[in-house]
């Protein structure tokens, strides 16, 4: 070979044909996997259909867990064998005052006092369903039935924890009475935060005659627990562990408060209602949940002797939610704001929706606040086709309840006719169904050994938790 060497001596310089620059760019696109989350559709050379999903092997729980349950795990569970269960209560060792007597005389005659009480077992449960196709499908983390079983169990435990505090069989006949409605002592804080002085007062009340109790536990919203610790911590002295603080640790978790009447365990509870806003949508099956109520009589303010003070005087807005055992209605806003002066009460009336409500939840705004500031204030029993609501400011919106009790079998227990049970149902379509059931009720033997603080507010220096 003589002369200069060029490409022609190596055969066809373009063995795949005459490719233009645009063709080369299209080839580059075909080799890009992309990062689309949703399918971009049919795209020439798109790699989305060929990408395998990368799913983490762990199911991350963004809801509550077992450790958030405070009251239910503590309760003594007592198995019973009848739907109506009776208990005997000793209320007094004697009723007279004749203690001394003359020499040779006869001491005064006296008797102890007993009382027989009864409690009716209530039925609780949930029905879960999954399709045959879901059962045959390989699912992440667990099979369909396990997912439904775990979800049903946790949901039932949440409902049970809430009802142990706020259940009211006068408002909802199929429920049982919780601590709010079992005759415990009541102390109204009128929006003030919980302090060490208040807890000492409550412990003394439970200890004093004729109650003869010993407060052991205090259950409260998480924010109230924070305020309480902020109140007592600066005034206390603590022993530093041998060697002092190490590894950059500062502060201290306070789990027990030593009152004048003994140690009291602090039990912050995420399930105790504290100024919740109403759900924007109805909850429950449309065929059985309450229909939305309608306004009958307009808001009016009149009268004297209410608990509205001069500091409370102002304009208020209201929302109403219907409630029955199957769910809740959408919130209905009452027309306009009503101006209230000291001593007056607010009244208005509402018409039933369909299906009927068992009771109504009343949500009230802050003083001179917009309707968007309405949060839970109180529950009102349905009294007929038209229910009149009277707000004398006995309950303050946006506050919570705190429960100071003697937590042992002398104070309360939970009677079980049926332990947690899973019952399969017959197939009526191409899905599997099962019920999860619990039959029982809360029994408070000695309500005088417990105290409910109502209208508990937050400290001015403590922020409100924003969980939105």
PLY file of the C-alpha trace (Angstrom):
ply
format ascii 1.0
element vertex 468
property float x
property float y
property float z
element edge 467
property int vertex1
property int vertex2
end_header
0.00 0.00 0.00
1.48 3.32 -1.15
0.39 6.87 -0.41
-1.74 8.38 2.35
-4.05 6.12 4.38
-7.78 7.20 4.63
-11.14 5.76 5.88
-11.90 4.21 2.53
-9.25 1.62 3.13
-11.23 0.31 6.19
-14.43 -0.55 4.38
-17.83 1.18 4.67
-17.35 4.22 6.93
-21.08 4.18 7.90
-21.98 0.51 8.31
-25.35 1.31 10.02
-26.50 3.74 7.39
-26.38 7.51 7.01
-27.29 8.78 10.58
-28.02 12.45 11.00
-27.34 14.39 14.25
-31.05 14.31 15.18
-30.97 10.50 14.95
-28.08 10.37 17.39
-30.01 12.57 19.88
-33.04 10.24 19.66
-30.74 7.31 20.45
-29.51 9.22 23.52
-33.10 9.73 24.68
-33.87 6.03 24.42
-31.08 5.28 26.83
-32.43 7.63 29.58
-34.39 5.87 32.37
-36.11 9.04 33.57
-37.51 9.77 37.04
-41.25 9.97 36.34
-43.48 8.88 39.23
-46.64 8.57 37.13
-46.65 6.97 33.70
-45.97 9.55 30.97
-47.95 7.41 28.54
-46.71 5.85 25.31
-43.45 7.63 24.51
-41.15 6.32 21.81
-38.04 5.02 23.48
-39.36 5.89 26.97
-37.86 3.73 29.71
-40.70 4.08 32.27
-42.38 0.72 31.46
-39.07 -1.10 31.94
-38.21 0.34 35.35
-38.84 -2.00 38.29
-40.41 -0.40 41.37
-38.11 -0.03 44.37
-40.30 -0.47 47.47
-38.86 -0.28 50.98
-39.35 -3.53 52.86
-40.51 -1.70 56.01
-44.06 -0.38 56.49
-43.65 2.97 58.25
-46.42 3.79 60.73
-47.49 7.44 60.72
-50.37 6.85 63.13
-50.54 5.94 66.83
-48.86 2.87 68.30
-49.50 0.63 71.28
-47.34 2.79 73.57
-49.76 5.69 73.06
-52.44 3.74 74.94
-52.20 4.73 78.61
-55.45 3.81 80.37
-56.59 0.54 78.74
-53.37 -1.40 79.51
-53.62 -0.36 83.18
-57.21 -1.40 83.78
-57.95 -4.64 85.61
-59.92 -6.90 83.22
-62.58 -9.00 84.92
-64.35 -11.80 83.02
-68.12 -12.00 83.63
-70.83 -14.40 82.46
-73.96 -12.25 82.23
-75.08 -9.20 80.27
-76.09 -7.53 83.55
-73.51 -7.56 86.33
-74.05 -6.48 89.91
-71.58 -5.22 92.47
-71.88 -4.64 96.21
-70.50 -1.37 97.57
-69.81 -0.63 101.23
-70.63 3.07 101.63
-70.33 3.50 105.43
-69.20 1.53 108.47
-71.83 3.21 110.60
-74.24 6.13 110.56
-74.64 7.14 114.22
-72.57 9.15 116.72
-73.14 7.04 119.87
-69.63 5.99 120.85
-69.33 6.58 124.60
-71.72 5.06 127.15
-72.17 4.94 130.93
-70.59 2.26 133.05
-72.74 -0.85 132.86
-74.79 0.68 130.04
-75.50 -0.59 126.55
-73.46 0.93 123.68
-75.50 2.51 120.94
-76.61 0.20 118.14
-75.47 0.93 114.60
-75.11 -0.74 111.22
-72.89 -0.56 108.18
-74.43 0.63 104.93
-74.23 -1.39 101.73
-75.47 -0.67 98.24
-75.98 -2.98 95.28
-75.29 -1.50 91.85
-75.49 -2.97 88.36
-73.85 -2.41 85.00
-75.05 -3.53 81.56
-72.54 -5.01 79.12
-72.14 -3.05 75.86
-71.12 -4.40 72.44
-68.18 -2.91 70.54
-66.66 -3.93 67.25
-65.79 -3.32 63.62
-66.34 -5.21 60.36
-63.47 -5.59 57.91
-63.51 -6.80 54.30
-61.03 -7.73 51.58
-61.69 -9.17 48.11
-60.77 -12.65 46.92
-58.54 -11.02 44.34
-56.74 -9.10 47.11
-56.31 -12.35 49.03
-54.65 -13.97 45.99
-52.39 -11.00 45.30
-48.88 -10.85 46.72
-48.89 -7.71 48.84
-46.12 -5.74 50.49
-45.33 -6.33 54.17
-48.19 -8.78 54.86
-51.24 -10.42 53.29
-54.59 -8.62 52.96
-56.21 -10.30 55.96
-53.30 -9.43 58.26
-53.41 -5.78 57.17
-57.15 -5.63 57.91
-56.79 -7.43 61.24
-54.03 -5.15 62.49
-55.90 -2.05 61.34
-59.12 -3.18 62.99
-57.40 -3.99 66.26
-55.66 -0.63 66.52
-58.81 1.28 65.56
-60.83 -0.51 68.25
-58.18 0.24 70.87
-58.27 3.93 69.96
-62.06 4.08 70.28
-61.94 2.17 73.56
-59.31 4.49 75.04
-61.41 7.55 74.14
-64.65 6.12 75.50
-63.08 5.15 78.83
-62.74 8.90 79.42
-65.71 10.52 77.67
-68.32 7.79 77.07
-71.90 8.84 77.88
-74.75 6.31 77.69
-77.32 9.06 78.30
-76.33 10.62 74.98
-75.59 7.37 73.13
-77.49 4.46 74.66
-75.31 1.74 73.10
-72.14 3.13 74.77
-70.95 2.90 78.38
-70.17 5.72 80.79
-66.56 6.86 80.97
-64.91 8.83 83.75
-66.69 12.04 82.66
-70.07 10.49 83.50
-69.42 8.21 86.46
-69.93 10.63 89.33
-66.31 11.63 89.96
-65.60 14.91 91.74
-65.43 17.90 89.35
-63.19 20.96 89.58
-63.61 23.79 87.06
-60.39 25.62 86.13
-62.18 28.12 83.85
-59.42 28.12 81.26
-56.49 28.19 83.68
-53.58 25.77 83.16
-52.99 22.82 85.46
-50.48 23.63 88.21
-48.84 21.85 91.10
-51.16 23.66 93.50
-54.20 22.29 91.67
-52.91 18.72 91.71
-52.14 19.00 95.44
-55.69 20.24 95.95
-57.11 17.27 94.04
-54.93 14.75 95.85
-56.05 16.23 99.17
-59.72 16.09 98.17
-59.46 12.41 97.25
-57.56 11.65 100.47
-59.87 13.60 102.80
-62.91 12.13 104.58
-65.34 10.83 103.46
-63.41 9.82 100.30
-60.43 8.05 101.91
-58.62 7.62 98.59
-55.05 7.87 97.39
-54.49 9.50 93.99
-51.98 7.49 91.95
-52.32 8.58 88.30
-53.23 11.72 86.37
-54.30 11.44 82.70
-54.16 14.60 80.62
-53.67 16.00 77.10
-50.05 16.20 76.01
-50.04 20.00 76.02
-51.37 20.11 79.59
-48.61 17.73 80.67
-46.06 20.11 79.14
-47.54 23.11 80.96
-47.69 21.21 84.26
-44.04 20.19 84.09
-43.05 23.75 83.14
-44.88 24.93 86.26
-43.37 22.52 88.78
-39.83 22.03 87.42
-38.38 25.48 88.29
-39.56 25.14 91.89
-38.02 21.72 92.55
-34.59 20.40 93.48
-33.20 17.22 91.98
-30.31 14.94 92.82
-27.78 14.78 90.02
-26.66 11.27 89.14
-23.15 10.26 90.26
-20.71 11.77 87.82
-23.09 14.58 86.88
-24.52 15.19 83.43
-22.55 13.46 80.71
-22.40 13.22 76.93
-24.10 16.56 76.41
-27.39 15.57 78.05
-29.39 18.34 79.69
-32.86 18.48 81.18
-34.93 15.80 82.84
-38.05 13.81 81.97
-40.51 14.12 84.83
-42.74 11.05 85.06
-43.96 11.28 88.67
-45.12 14.21 90.79
-44.71 13.87 94.55
-47.83 15.51 95.94
-48.49 16.07 99.62
-50.57 12.89 99.57
-48.13 10.64 97.75
-46.53 10.08 94.32
-48.72 10.58 91.23
-47.74 9.16 87.83
-48.03 11.61 84.94
-49.92 10.00 82.03
-49.99 12.30 78.95
-52.61 10.85 76.62
-52.96 11.64 72.92
-56.58 10.44 72.89
-58.01 12.96 75.37
-59.95 15.55 73.41
-58.51 19.06 73.53
-60.24 21.68 71.40
-60.59 19.68 68.17
-61.98 21.40 65.09
-64.88 19.56 63.41
-64.17 17.35 60.42
-64.92 19.15 57.17
-66.66 16.02 55.82
-69.20 13.58 57.21
-67.83 10.43 58.86
-69.37 6.98 58.47
-71.58 5.22 55.93
-73.94 7.64 54.18
-76.98 5.37 54.66
-76.71 5.27 58.47
-74.73 8.30 59.71
-76.74 11.36 60.81
-78.07 13.72 58.21
-76.93 17.31 58.50
-79.08 19.29 60.97
-80.55 22.62 59.92
-80.95 25.83 61.87
-84.40 26.51 63.31
-84.35 29.55 65.61
-81.66 32.17 65.18
-78.93 32.87 67.73
-80.14 35.00 70.62
-78.51 36.33 73.81
-80.56 37.13 76.90
-80.96 36.54 80.62
-78.67 36.87 83.62
-76.62 34.59 85.83
-74.59 32.73 83.22
-70.85 32.14 83.44
-70.10 34.66 80.70
-68.05 37.33 82.48
-67.10 40.83 81.37
-63.84 39.38 80.04
-65.86 36.93 77.91
-68.18 39.59 76.45
-68.02 39.69 72.67
-69.35 38.07 69.51
-69.37 34.30 68.99
-69.97 31.94 66.04
-71.23 28.34 66.25
-71.06 25.10 64.28
-73.17 21.99 64.99
-72.41 18.34 64.15
-74.94 15.53 64.46
-73.66 12.27 66.01
-75.03 8.72 66.27
-73.47 5.28 66.68
-72.71 5.09 62.96
-70.86 8.36 62.44
-71.05 12.13 62.27
-72.73 14.62 59.95
-71.00 17.44 58.14
-70.63 20.52 60.35
-73.40 23.09 59.89
-72.59 26.75 60.54
-75.23 28.74 62.39
-76.10 31.98 60.64
-74.26 35.06 61.80
-72.45 35.99 65.02
-74.16 36.76 68.33
-73.00 39.49 70.69
-72.98 38.42 74.36
-72.61 40.55 77.48
-71.73 39.47 81.00
-74.38 37.21 82.56
-76.25 36.46 79.33
-76.75 33.02 77.76
-76.88 32.18 74.07
-79.77 30.09 72.74
-80.60 28.69 69.30
-82.43 25.64 68.00
-81.75 23.03 65.34
-83.90 20.68 63.29
-83.17 16.97 62.89
-81.49 15.68 59.80
-82.17 12.22 58.40
-81.03 9.70 59.58
-81.53 11.01 63.11
-78.78 12.12 65.45
-78.43 10.76 68.98
-76.80 13.97 70.18
-75.06 17.06 68.86
-71.53 18.38 69.19
-71.36 22.14 69.58
-68.30 23.98 68.31
-67.77 27.62 69.28
-65.44 30.31 68.02
-63.01 32.34 70.07
-64.27 35.68 71.37
-64.81 37.93 68.32
-63.26 35.17 66.20
-64.12 34.10 62.67
-66.12 30.96 62.01
-62.87 29.21 61.15
-61.83 29.38 64.83
-64.73 27.13 65.94
-63.53 24.16 68.00
-65.27 21.64 70.25
-67.13 23.08 73.23
-69.79 20.64 74.48
-72.26 17.85 73.72
-76.04 18.38 73.76
-78.65 15.62 73.87
-81.21 15.45 71.07
-84.60 16.19 72.64
-86.91 15.79 69.65
-87.45 16.96 66.10
-86.30 20.39 67.29
-83.51 20.65 69.88
-82.82 23.88 71.74
-79.18 24.59 72.59
-78.33 26.82 75.55
-74.78 28.06 76.03
-74.22 29.59 79.47
-70.43 29.30 79.11
-70.30 26.35 81.51
-67.92 24.77 79.01
-65.21 26.80 77.30
-64.22 25.99 73.73
-60.65 24.86 73.14
-60.09 23.52 76.67
-59.68 19.94 77.88
-60.31 17.54 80.73
-57.78 16.05 83.16
-58.42 12.94 85.28
-56.83 12.42 88.70
-57.72 8.99 90.07
-56.76 6.15 92.35
-55.87 3.62 89.65
-56.47 0.20 91.16
-59.21 -2.43 91.46
-60.79 -0.62 94.42
-61.57 2.32 92.12
-62.42 0.67 88.79
-62.17 -2.29 86.45
-63.36 -3.39 83.02
-65.88 -6.22 82.94
-65.58 -8.46 79.86
-68.30 -10.76 78.66
-66.30 -11.42 75.50
-62.59 -10.82 75.07
-61.30 -9.45 71.77
-62.55 -11.95 69.20
-62.42 -12.29 65.44
-65.52 -13.87 63.86
-65.68 -14.75 60.16
-68.86 -13.90 58.26
-70.52 -15.75 55.40
-69.68 -14.68 51.86
-72.35 -12.66 50.07
-70.10 -11.50 47.22
-66.54 -12.08 46.00
-64.94 -10.84 49.21
-64.09 -12.15 52.65
-65.57 -10.43 55.72
-64.96 -10.74 59.42
-66.06 -9.00 62.60
-63.79 -7.96 65.45
-65.75 -7.85 68.72
-65.45 -6.91 72.37
-68.33 -7.07 74.90
-67.89 -5.26 78.20
-68.17 -2.05 80.18
-66.27 0.18 82.55
-67.19 -0.23 86.22
-66.25 2.55 88.64
-66.76 1.22 92.16
-65.65 4.30 94.09
-66.20 7.52 92.11
-65.32 9.57 95.20
-61.71 8.43 94.73
-61.43 10.29 91.42
-61.51 13.91 90.22
-62.15 15.41 86.78
-60.71 18.86 86.09
-62.80 20.54 83.40
-62.10 23.62 81.26
-58.36 23.14 81.61
-56.53 25.68 79.46
-53.00 26.18 78.24
-50.32 28.40 79.71
-49.89 31.77 78.01
-46.21 31.00 77.46
-46.85 27.60 75.88
-47.50 27.29 72.13
-50.47 25.28 70.90
-49.39 22.18 68.98
-50.07 22.67 65.27
-50.51 19.20 63.80
-51.83 20.30 60.42
0 1
1 2
2 3
3 4
4 5
5 6
6 7
7 8
8 9
9 10
10 11
11 12
12 13
13 14
14 15
15 16
16 17
17 18
18 19
19 20
20 21
21 22
22 23
23 24
24 25
25 26
26 27
27 28
28 29
29 30
30 31
31 32
32 33
33 34
34 35
35 36
36 37
37 38
38 39
39 40
40 41
41 42
42 43
43 44
44 45
45 46
46 47
47 48
48 49
49 50
50 51
51 52
52 53
53 54
54 55
55 56
56 57
57 58
58 59
59 60
60 61
61 62
62 63
63 64
64 65
65 66
66 67
67 68
68 69
69 70
70 71
71 72
72 73
73 74
74 75
75 76
76 77
77 78
78 79
79 80
80 81
81 82
82 83
83 84
84 85
85 86
86 87
87 88
88 89
89 90
90 91
91 92
92 93
93 94
94 95
95 96
96 97
97 98
98 99
99 100
100 101
101 102
102 103
103 104
104 105
105 106
106 107
107 108
108 109
109 110
110 111
111 112
112 113
113 114
114 115
115 116
116 117
117 118
118 119
119 120
120 121
121 122
122 123
123 124
124 125
125 126
126 127
127 128
128 129
129 130
130 131
131 132
132 133
133 134
134 135
135 136
136 137
137 138
138 139
139 140
140 141
141 142
142 143
143 144
144 145
145 146
146 147
147 148
148 149
149 150
150 151
151 152
152 153
153 154
154 155
155 156
156 157
157 158
158 159
159 160
160 161
161 162
162 163
163 164
164 165
165 166
166 167
167 168
168 169
169 170
170 171
171 172
172 173
173 174
174 175
175 176
176 177
177 178
178 179
179 180
180 181
181 182
182 183
183 184
184 185
185 186
186 187
187 188
188 189
189 190
190 191
191 192
192 193
193 194
194 195
195 196
196 197
197 198
198 199
199 200
200 201
201 202
202 203
203 204
204 205
205 206
206 207
207 208
208 209
209 210
210 211
211 212
212 213
213 214
214 215
215 216
216 217
217 218
218 219
219 220
220 221
221 222
222 223
223 224
224 225
225 226
226 227
227 228
228 229
229 230
230 231
231 232
232 233
233 234
234 235
235 236
236 237
237 238
238 239
239 240
240 241
241 242
242 243
243 244
244 245
245 246
246 247
247 248
248 249
249 250
250 251
251 252
252 253
253 254
254 255
255 256
256 257
257 258
258 259
259 260
260 261
261 262
262 263
263 264
264 265
265 266
266 267
267 268
268 269
269 270
270 271
271 272
272 273
273 274
274 275
275 276
276 277
277 278
278 279
279 280
280 281
281 282
282 283
283 284
284 285
285 286
286 287
287 288
288 289
289 290
290 291
291 292
292 293
293 294
294 295
295 296
296 297
297 298
298 299
299 300
300 301
301 302
302 303
303 304
304 305
305 306
306 307
307 308
308 309
309 310
310 311
311 312
312 313
313 314
314 315
315 316
316 317
317 318
318 319
319 320
320 321
321 322
322 323
323 324
324 325
325 326
326 327
327 328
328 329
329 330
330 331
331 332
332 333
333 334
334 335
335 336
336 337
337 338
338 339
339 340
340 341
341 342
342 343
343 344
344 345
345 346
346 347
347 348
348 349
349 350
350 351
351 352
352 353
353 354
354 355
355 356
356 357
357 358
358 359
359 360
360 361
361 362
362 363
363 364
364 365
365 366
366 367
367 368
368 369
369 370
370 371
371 372
372 373
373 374
374 375
375 376
376 377
377 378
378 379
379 380
380 381
381 382
382 383
383 384
384 385
385 386
386 387
387 388
388 389
389 390
390 391
391 392
392 393
393 394
394 395
395 396
396 397
397 398
398 399
399 400
400 401
401 402
402 403
403 404
404 405
405 406
406 407
407 408
408 409
409 410
410 411
411 412
412 413
413 414
414 415
415 416
416 417
417 418
418 419
419 420
420 421
421 422
422 423
423 424
424 425
425 426
426 427
427 428
428 429
429 430
430 431
431 432
432 433
433 434
434 435
435 436
436 437
437 438
438 439
439 440
440 441
441 442
442 443
443 444
444 445
445 446
446 447
447 448
448 449
449 450
450 451
451 452
452 453
453 454
454 455
455 456
456 457
457 458
458 459
459 460
460 461
461 462
462 463
463 464
464 465
465 466
466 467
